[in-house]
Amino acid sequence: MANQFVAGRFDAMIVLDPEAIEKALKDINFADYSFANYRYIQKIGNYYGMSKKSPRIGEYKRLNAALLDLVKSERIKQIYRKYMFPHLSSKI
């Protein structure tokens, strides 16, 4: 997307991860851009799946319950805030 932006294929873009596009633009030595004061709040879902043929299919219900407990207890939010995407934790 950064290369297309620099090539003039479009004049503006909406990005979910500003740090990623900034790095991509920096990697191609492009600095002639700015961010608008635009925010779109969205909830980003995380989904996990398991093959019905998995040798661990017997653990599916227990794993699913544990993941739901992490969400209900807000532990997932705590993990995102601390380790992964502190700028996105309010959207989770």
PyRosetta script that sets phi, psi and omega in degrees:
from pyrosetta import init, pose_from_sequence

init()
pose = pose_from_sequence("MANQFVAGRFDAMIVLDPEAIEKALKDINFADYSFANYRYIQKIGNYYGMSKKSPRIGEYKRLNAALLDLVKSERIKQIYRKYMFPHLSSKI")
pose.set_psi(1, -38.4)
pose.set_omega(1, 179.8)
pose.set_phi(2, -60.2)
pose.set_psi(2, -44.7)
pose.set_omega(2, 179.9)
pose.set_phi(3, -62.8)
pose.set_psi(3, -39.5)
pose.set_omega(3, 178.9)
pose.set_phi(4, -65.5)
pose.set_psi(4, -39.0)
pose.set_omega(4, 177.8)
pose.set_phi(5, -62.8)
pose.set_psi(5, -49.4)
pose.set_omega(5, -179.5)
pose.set_phi(6, -63.2)
pose.set_psi(6, -34.8)
pose.set_omega(6, -179.8)
pose.set_phi(7, -74.7)
pose.set_psi(7, -5.6)
pose.set_omega(7, 178.3)
pose.set_phi(8, 84.1)
pose.set_psi(8, 15.1)
pose.set_omega(8, 179.2)
pose.set_phi(9, -66.4)
pose.set_psi(9, -25.8)
pose.set_omega(9, 174.0)
pose.set_phi(10, -153.0)
pose.set_psi(10, 156.4)
pose.set_omega(10, -174.8)
pose.set_phi(11, -96.4)
pose.set_psi(11, -18.0)
pose.set_omega(11, -177.7)
pose.set_phi(12, -147.0)
pose.set_psi(12, 154.7)
pose.set_omega(12, 176.4)
pose.set_phi(13, -147.1)
pose.set_psi(13, 150.8)
pose.set_omega(13, 175.3)
pose.set_phi(14, -106.2)
pose.set_psi(14, 127.5)
pose.set_omega(14, -176.6)
pose.set_phi(15, -123.4)
pose.set_psi(15, 147.1)
pose.set_omega(15, 176.7)
pose.set_phi(16, -84.5)
pose.set_psi(16, -35.0)
pose.set_omega(16, -174.9)
pose.set_phi(17, -121.1)
pose.set_psi(17, 89.7)
pose.set_omega(17, -176.7)
pose.set_phi(18, -60.9)
pose.set_psi(18, -31.8)
pose.set_omega(18, 179.9)
pose.set_phi(19, -63.8)
pose.set_psi(19, -37.8)
pose.set_omega(19, -179.2)
pose.set_phi(20, -66.7)
pose.set_psi(20, -44.1)
pose.set_omega(20, -179.1)
pose.set_phi(21, -70.9)
pose.set_psi(21, -35.2)
pose.set_omega(21, 176.1)
pose.set_phi(22, -61.0)
pose.set_psi(22, -42.4)
pose.set_omega(22, 178.4)
pose.set_phi(23, -64.3)
pose.set_psi(23, -44.4)
pose.set_omega(23, -180.0)
pose.set_phi(24, -61.1)
pose.set_psi(24, -42.3)
pose.set_omega(24, 179.1)
pose.set_phi(25, -68.2)
pose.set_psi(25, -38.6)
pose.set_omega(25, 177.2)
pose.set_phi(26, -63.9)
pose.set_psi(26, -40.5)
pose.set_omega(26, -179.7)
pose.set_phi(27, -61.2)
pose.set_psi(27, -26.8)
pose.set_omega(27, 177.6)
pose.set_phi(28, -105.5)
pose.set_psi(28, 19.6)
pose.set_omega(28, 175.0)
pose.set_phi(29, 55.7)
pose.set_psi(29, 45.5)
pose.set_omega(29, 178.3)
pose.set_phi(30, -118.3)
pose.set_psi(30, 124.2)
pose.set_omega(30, -177.9)
pose.set_phi(31, -129.4)
pose.set_psi(31, 5.1)
pose.set_omega(31, -176.4)
pose.set_phi(32, -90.1)
pose.set_psi(32, 68.2)
pose.set_omega(32, 179.2)
pose.set_phi(33, -151.7)
pose.set_psi(33, 165.3)
pose.set_omega(33, 173.5)
pose.set_phi(34, -149.8)
pose.set_psi(34, 159.7)
pose.set_omega(34, 178.9)
pose.set_phi(35, -98.2)
pose.set_psi(35, 136.4)
pose.set_omega(35, 174.2)
pose.set_phi(36, -82.5)
pose.set_psi(36, 159.0)
pose.set_omega(36, 177.9)
pose.set_phi(37, -83.2)
pose.set_psi(37, 69.4)
pose.set_omega(37, -176.4)
pose.set_phi(38, -121.1)
pose.set_psi(38, 131.1)
pose.set_omega(38, 177.3)
pose.set_phi(39, -135.3)
pose.set_psi(39, 132.0)
pose.set_omega(39, 173.5)
pose.set_phi(40, -122.1)
pose.set_psi(40, 115.6)
pose.set_omega(40, -178.6)
pose.set_phi(41, -84.5)
pose.set_psi(41, 125.3)
pose.set_omega(41, 176.8)
pose.set_phi(42, -139.3)
pose.set_psi(42, 152.9)
pose.set_omega(42, 176.9)
pose.set_phi(43, -93.9)
pose.set_psi(43, 125.4)
pose.set_omega(43, -179.4)
pose.set_phi(44, -98.9)
pose.set_psi(44, 116.9)
pose.set_omega(44, -179.5)
pose.set_phi(45, -90.5)
pose.set_psi(45, 149.1)
pose.set_omega(45, 172.5)
pose.set_phi(46, -115.0)
pose.set_psi(46, 131.4)
pose.set_omega(46, -178.6)
pose.set_phi(47, -127.7)
pose.set_psi(47, 140.9)
pose.set_omega(47, 179.2)
pose.set_phi(48, -123.1)
pose.set_psi(48, 142.5)
pose.set_omega(48, 179.5)
pose.set_phi(49, -131.6)
pose.set_psi(49, 160.1)
pose.set_omega(49, 177.9)
pose.set_phi(50, -141.3)
pose.set_psi(50, 134.9)
pose.set_omega(50, 177.1)
pose.set_phi(51, -63.7)
pose.set_psi(51, 139.2)
pose.set_omega(51, 176.6)
pose.set_phi(52, -66.4)
pose.set_psi(52, -15.4)
pose.set_omega(52, 178.7)
pose.set_phi(53, -97.0)
pose.set_psi(53, 3.3)
pose.set_omega(53, -179.2)
pose.set_phi(54, -61.8)
pose.set_psi(54, 141.2)
pose.set_omega(54, 175.4)
pose.set_phi(55, -66.3)
pose.set_psi(55, -12.0)
pose.set_omega(55, -179.9)
pose.set_phi(56, -105.2)
pose.set_psi(56, 15.7)
pose.set_omega(56, -177.5)
pose.set_phi(57, -58.1)
pose.set_psi(57, -27.3)
pose.set_omega(57, 177.9)
pose.set_phi(58, -65.1)
pose.set_psi(58, -18.6)
pose.set_omega(58, 179.7)
pose.set_phi(59, -94.1)
pose.set_psi(59, -1.6)
pose.set_omega(59, -175.0)
pose.set_phi(60, -55.5)
pose.set_psi(60, -52.0)
pose.set_omega(60, -176.2)
pose.set_phi(61, -61.2)
pose.set_psi(61, -41.3)
pose.set_omega(61, 179.8)
pose.set_phi(62, -66.5)
pose.set_psi(62, -42.0)
pose.set_omega(62, 177.7)
pose.set_phi(63, -64.0)
pose.set_psi(63, -45.3)
pose.set_omega(63, 179.9)
pose.set_phi(64, -59.8)
pose.set_psi(64, -44.0)
pose.set_omega(64, 178.8)
pose.set_phi(65, -63.1)
pose.set_psi(65, -41.4)
pose.set_omega(65, 180.0)
pose.set_phi(66, -64.5)
pose.set_psi(66, -41.6)
pose.set_omega(66, 178.7)
pose.set_phi(67, -65.6)
pose.set_psi(67, -41.5)
pose.set_omega(67, 177.5)
pose.set_phi(68, -63.7)
pose.set_psi(68, -37.6)
pose.set_omega(68, 176.2)
pose.set_phi(69, -63.8)
pose.set_psi(69, -38.1)
pose.set_omega(69, 177.7)
pose.set_phi(70, -62.8)
pose.set_psi(70, -37.6)
pose.set_omega(70, 178.2)
pose.set_phi(71, -69.4)
pose.set_psi(71, -49.2)
pose.set_omega(71, -177.5)
pose.set_phi(72, -61.2)
pose.set_psi(72, -37.0)
pose.set_omega(72, -178.9)
pose.set_phi(73, -80.2)
pose.set_psi(73, -4.1)
pose.set_omega(73, -177.5)
pose.set_phi(74, 67.4)
pose.set_psi(74, 17.0)
pose.set_omega(74, 177.0)
pose.set_phi(75, -64.5)
pose.set_psi(75, -34.7)
pose.set_omega(75, 178.0)
pose.set_phi(76, -60.2)
pose.set_psi(76, -45.5)
pose.set_omega(76, 177.4)
pose.set_phi(77, -58.6)
pose.set_psi(77, -43.1)
pose.set_omega(77, 179.8)
pose.set_phi(78, -61.0)
pose.set_psi(78, -42.3)
pose.set_omega(78, -179.5)
pose.set_phi(79, -64.6)
pose.set_psi(79, -46.6)
pose.set_omega(79, 178.7)
pose.set_phi(80, -60.3)
pose.set_psi(80, -45.0)
pose.set_omega(80, -179.2)
pose.set_phi(81, -60.6)
pose.set_psi(81, -41.1)
pose.set_omega(81, -174.0)
pose.set_phi(82, -81.7)
pose.set_psi(82, -42.6)
pose.set_omega(82, -168.3)
pose.set_phi(83, -113.9)
pose.set_psi(83, -33.2)
pose.set_omega(83, -165.9)
pose.set_phi(84, -107.4)
pose.set_psi(84, -72.0)
pose.set_omega(84, -172.1)
pose.set_phi(85, -132.5)
pose.set_psi(85, 74.6)
pose.set_omega(85, -177.8)
pose.set_phi(86, -57.1)
pose.set_psi(86, -29.6)
pose.set_omega(86, 179.7)
pose.set_phi(87, -73.5)
pose.set_psi(87, -15.3)
pose.set_omega(87, -179.5)
pose.set_phi(88, -106.5)
pose.set_psi(88, -6.6)
pose.set_omega(88, -170.8)
pose.set_phi(89, -61.8)
pose.set_psi(89, -26.8)
pose.set_omega(89, 179.2)
pose.set_phi(90, -73.1)
pose.set_psi(90, -15.0)
pose.set_omega(90, -177.2)
pose.set_phi(91, -94.9)
pose.set_psi(91, -4.1)
pose.set_omega(91, -174.6)
pose.set_phi(92, -94.4)
pose.dump_pdb("model.pdb")
